[in-house]
Amino acid sequence: MKTAQDIIDLIKEAGAEDAQSIRATLEDGAALLALGITDEDQEAVELAHDLISHEA
């Protein structure tokens, strides 16, 4: 199971450069699945979304 920071790091490695891009990816189920982020990571995805929303 991934942490919120793991998920944010994966999204950044995939090319997201700012909080808006990261947030958009966090809200795109297909993009998350393509990055290997599954339903079992849902809690961490929600936490990552909260973290990114506070950065913006």
Residue, then its C-alpha position, 0 to 999 in steps of 0.5 A: m500500500k502506498t502513502a500519500q507522499d508515494i503517490i504525489d512522487l509517482i505523479k511528479e515522476a510522470g510529469a506533473e509540474d505543479a499542484q494543479s497538475i497533481r490534483a488533476t491526476l489525483e482526480d483522474g481514475a484512469a491516470l491513477l490506474a496507469l500509474g499503478i495506483t489502485d483502489e487499495d490506495q484510495e485512502a492515500v489518494e484522498l490524503a494526497h489530494d488534501l495535502i496538494s489542495h493546501e499547497a495551492 
